[in-house]
Amino acid sequence: MYVLRNPAGRLYVGFTTDLERRLQQHQNGESRWTRGRGPWELVQVETFTHRVEALRRERALKGGKHNQELRKRYG
């Protein structure tokens, strides 16, 4: 699970099994939501043993109280 930030302060939360490849996709404009909004800086990485845990954490960070905490920290 990872969090990216662009120069305008926008955040992107995602998960992947190959962080290097995914970061390249974001930087090269190959990801729909992040295209044209970069360059992106990796600001947080969390690792999980199971995919379901990473998805649960990603969902939590995309909304509610956890999202507000992220925005205070990085926004």
ZAZA-924599 format. One record per residue: residue number from 1; x, y, z negated of N, C-alpha, C in turn. Coordinates in nm, 3 decimals. Last residue first. Layout:
<atoms>
[NUM [X Y Z] [X Y Z] [X Y Z]],
...
</atoms>
This chain:
<atoms>
[75 [-0.085 1.691 -0.303] [-0.153 1.784 -0.212] [-0.112 1.924 -0.221]],
[74 [0.026 1.521 -0.494] [0.094 1.539 -0.367] [0.035 1.648 -0.277]],
[73 [-0.122 1.542 -0.737] [0.018 1.505 -0.737] [0.089 1.544 -0.609]],
[72 [-0.383 1.606 -0.661] [-0.312 1.692 -0.756] [-0.161 1.668 -0.749]],
[71 [-0.436 1.387 -0.495] [-0.434 1.523 -0.438] [-0.364 1.622 -0.530]],
[70 [-0.433 1.177 -0.682] [-0.338 1.180 -0.570] [-0.324 1.322 -0.514]],
[69 [-0.654 1.250 -0.839] [-0.521 1.246 -0.899] [-0.412 1.251 -0.792]],
[68 [-0.858 1.218 -0.651] [-0.832 1.351 -0.708] [-0.694 1.358 -0.771]],
[67 [-0.846 0.943 -0.616] [-0.816 1.031 -0.504] [-0.786 1.172 -0.553]],
[66 [-0.927 0.852 -0.865] [-0.791 0.822 -0.820] [-0.751 0.912 -0.704]],
[65 [-1.198 0.935 -0.873] [-1.100 0.990 -0.966] [-0.956 0.969 -0.919]],
[64 [-1.302 0.895 -0.529] [-1.324 0.914 -0.672] [-1.208 0.975 -0.748]],
[63 [-1.098 0.723 -0.283] [-1.218 0.788 -0.334] [-1.214 0.809 -0.483]],
[62 [-0.867 0.602 -0.211] [-0.936 0.679 -0.108] [-1.058 0.751 -0.162]],
[61 [-0.781 0.445 -0.419] [-0.711 0.572 -0.396] [-0.781 0.660 -0.293]],
[60 [-0.948 0.223 -0.393] [-0.957 0.306 -0.514] [-0.893 0.442 -0.490]],
[59 [-0.859 0.115 -0.150] [-0.996 0.164 -0.162] [-1.010 0.258 -0.282]],
[58 [-0.600 0.038 -0.230] [-0.618 0.135 -0.123] [-0.758 0.198 -0.132]],
[57 [-0.663 -0.158 -0.422] [-0.593 -0.035 -0.463] [-0.609 0.075 -0.358]],
[56 [-0.782 -0.350 -0.255] [-0.857 -0.294 -0.368] [-0.795 -0.162 -0.413]],
[55 [-0.569 -0.411 -0.086] [-0.692 -0.352 -0.031] [-0.775 -0.286 -0.141]],
[54 [-0.393 -0.527 -0.271] [-0.354 -0.406 -0.198] [-0.476 -0.335 -0.141]],
[53 [-0.543 -0.751 -0.347] [-0.504 -0.651 -0.447] [-0.468 -0.519 -0.381]],
[52 [-0.559 -0.892 -0.109] [-0.682 -0.842 -0.168] [-0.652 -0.735 -0.274]],
[51 [-0.293 -0.978 -0.068] [-0.353 -0.877 0.020] [-0.477 -0.813 -0.044]],
[50 [-0.078 -1.019 -0.349] [-0.191 -1.065 -0.269] [-0.254 -0.949 -0.192]],
[49 [0.130 -0.880 -0.463] [0.150 -1.019 -0.426] [0.043 -1.067 -0.329]],
[48 [0.220 -0.548 -0.369] [0.128 -0.643 -0.432] [0.159 -0.783 -0.381]],
[47 [0.367 -0.226 -0.413] [0.368 -0.361 -0.356] [0.279 -0.453 -0.438]],
[46 [0.339 0.107 -0.314] [0.309 0.009 -0.418] [0.306 -0.128 -0.351]],
[45 [0.476 0.422 -0.253] [0.466 0.283 -0.207] [0.435 0.197 -0.329]],
[44 [0.458 0.760 -0.152] [0.431 0.658 -0.254] [0.419 0.522 -0.188]],
[43 [0.534 0.921 0.058] [0.545 0.976 -0.077] [0.519 0.874 -0.187]],
[42 [0.665 0.965 0.370] [0.623 0.860 0.278] [0.643 0.912 0.136]],
[41 [0.547 1.210 0.586] [0.649 1.177 0.486] [0.590 1.070 0.394]],
[40 [0.493 1.278 0.930] [0.447 1.222 0.804] [0.565 1.185 0.715]],
[39 [0.463 1.568 1.142] [0.530 1.446 1.097] [0.485 1.406 0.956]],
[38 [0.119 1.490 1.229] [0.248 1.466 1.165] [0.341 1.583 1.180]],
[37 [-0.113 1.495 1.369] [-0.116 1.561 1.238] [0.018 1.551 1.166]],
[36 [-0.119 1.343 1.597] [-0.126 1.488 1.610] [-0.126 1.564 1.479]],
[35 [-0.259 1.066 1.434] [-0.207 1.122 1.561] [-0.226 1.273 1.564]],
[34 [-0.389 0.961 1.218] [-0.270 1.041 1.192] [-0.212 1.105 1.317]],
[33 [-0.605 0.818 1.330] [-0.631 0.926 1.235] [-0.509 1.016 1.216]],
[32 [-0.475 0.630 1.517] [-0.577 0.728 1.555] [-0.591 0.845 1.457]],
[31 [-0.140 0.579 1.572] [-0.248 0.556 1.477] [-0.350 0.667 1.495]],
[30 [0.067 0.656 1.727] [-0.003 0.534 1.767] [-0.117 0.498 1.672]],
[29 [0.248 0.862 1.686] [0.113 0.895 1.731] [0.032 0.774 1.775]],
[28 [0.490 0.800 1.576] [0.482 0.802 1.722] [0.342 0.832 1.774]],
[27 [0.440 0.793 1.301] [0.528 0.898 1.354] [0.517 0.911 1.506]],
[26 [0.277 0.561 1.284] [0.227 0.692 1.243] [0.309 0.804 1.305]],
[25 [0.457 0.367 1.378] [0.331 0.389 1.448] [0.272 0.525 1.411]],
[24 [0.655 0.382 1.181] [0.686 0.418 1.319] [0.560 0.446 1.398]],
[23 [0.508 0.278 0.966] [0.554 0.417 0.962] [0.589 0.466 1.101]],
[22 [0.476 0.012 1.057] [0.359 0.100 1.040] [0.399 0.246 1.034]],
[21 [0.739 -0.086 1.052] [0.664 -0.082 1.178] [0.547 0.015 1.169]],
[20 [0.791 -0.058 0.772] [0.874 0.010 0.873] [0.800 0.025 1.006]],
[19 [0.594 -0.229 0.652] [0.595 -0.084 0.630] [0.675 -0.010 0.736]],
[18 [0.407 -0.476 0.700] [0.533 -0.435 0.763] [0.541 -0.282 0.761]],
[17 [0.166 -0.509 0.594] [0.263 -0.610 0.555] [0.400 -0.578 0.613]],
[16 [-0.016 -0.229 0.458] [0.045 -0.304 0.567] [0.134 -0.412 0.510]],
[15 [-0.248 0.037 0.401] [-0.175 -0.081 0.355] [-0.124 -0.155 0.477]],
[14 [-0.290 0.390 0.317] [-0.306 0.269 0.397] [-0.235 0.151 0.335]],
[13 [-0.377 0.726 0.315] [-0.358 0.607 0.233] [-0.382 0.485 0.320]],
[12 [-0.263 1.046 0.368] [-0.315 0.927 0.435] [-0.279 0.808 0.347]],
[11 [-0.319 1.395 0.314] [-0.273 1.264 0.269] [-0.337 1.154 0.351]],
[10 [-0.201 1.719 0.394] [-0.300 1.613 0.411] [-0.238 1.480 0.371]],
[9 [-0.013 1.921 0.392] [-0.059 1.869 0.263] [-0.167 1.763 0.274]],
[8 [0.104 2.000 0.620] [-0.015 2.076 0.581] [-0.071 2.028 0.447]],
[7 [0.304 1.807 0.659] [0.341 1.942 0.615] [0.223 2.027 0.570]],
[6 [0.157 1.501 0.516] [0.210 1.581 0.627] [0.241 1.722 0.577]],
[5 [0.215 1.196 0.348] [0.175 1.337 0.340] [0.234 1.410 0.459]],
[4 [0.103 0.864 0.268] [0.180 0.957 0.351] [0.127 1.098 0.328]],
[3 [0.124 0.579 0.071] [0.062 0.710 0.085] [0.159 0.796 0.166]],
[2 [0.054 0.222 0.078] [0.141 0.339 0.089] [0.059 0.467 0.103]],
[1 [0.086 -0.114 0.000] [0.000 0.000 0.000] [0.091 0.121 0.000]],
</atoms>
